[in-house]
């Protein structure tokens, strides 16, 4: 059970700064655990397109690099940022690399996964958080950022 307003959890970004979901000044945030060497990595293109399309409406994407699934995110924060910029033109914020499951899970993911009761299954799982800091939808890795299902949830979160 989520016990903390998700908007208040500190998040270290890969540029060395710290923010919160509220600090992203968004009406909705799509939090995605990402990896550079995964079969789902091409979703970065659709995530960036979603960012471009919806940022003026108050949507932010937050990529949370994680190396817990098959060692598919082995690089440093700087390596990850460069990879994302160079290969996918990513302009949305990336968090510092962190665990999403287990005892060392980032506090945001500890809350998103109900204290680990509903663990992240693989890279590119997506969590939609509304302006009130409430998770309103969760999507498995195979649901693409441009899917009708995800776009409908995003539109609903904005209304």
Secondary structure as UniProt FT lines:
FT   HELIX           6..8
FT   STRAND          11..13
FT   TURN            14..15
FT   STRAND          18..19
FT   HELIX           22..24
FT   STRAND          28..34
FT   TURN            36..37
FT   TURN            39..42
FT   HELIX           43..54
FT   HELIX           55..57
FT   STRAND          59..65
FT   TURN            68..71
FT   HELIX           77..88
FT   STRAND          93..95
FT   TURN            103..104
FT   HELIX           107..112
FT   TURN            113..118
FT   TURN            123..124
FT   STRAND          126..130
FT   TURN            131..132
FT   STRAND          135..139
FT   TURN            141..142
FT   TURN            145..146
FT   HELIX           148..158
//
